[in-house]
Amino acid sequence: METIQKQNREELVRQLVREHFDLEDGIERIVWFQNGDKEPDVRLIEVNRNSIVTGSFDAFYFAPSADFPLPIQIADVTPAEWEKIQRREWQLPTDWALDKIKVFERDQPTS
């Protein structure tokens, strides 16, 4: 797989975030786990007020495509579940570390 430079990777993620905010009005924020350029995938949590409470953390995998050239993992959580994650009351997979995240809010520009 061709290496995506940091600047290009960030712009790709920002575009994806904008598109997801446009597609789903229940998404309040999107959290990007900035796992570095050496990790091939993009990991996102979408905090969605329309999400169903599941009590578990399920990230869905999307393979690279013509629209987005990197693999993506996306988890959909409720605002209450996100609060539990932030308080570390809800365990994330070990490769989803909260120490290096970027949070995109619906009402803030992504660029």
Beta strands, then each sheet from edge to edge (+ up, - down):
strand 1: 27-33
strand 2: 42-48
strand 3: 59-62
strand 4: 72-77
strand 5: 101-105
sheet 1: 3+ 4- 2- 1+ 5-
end
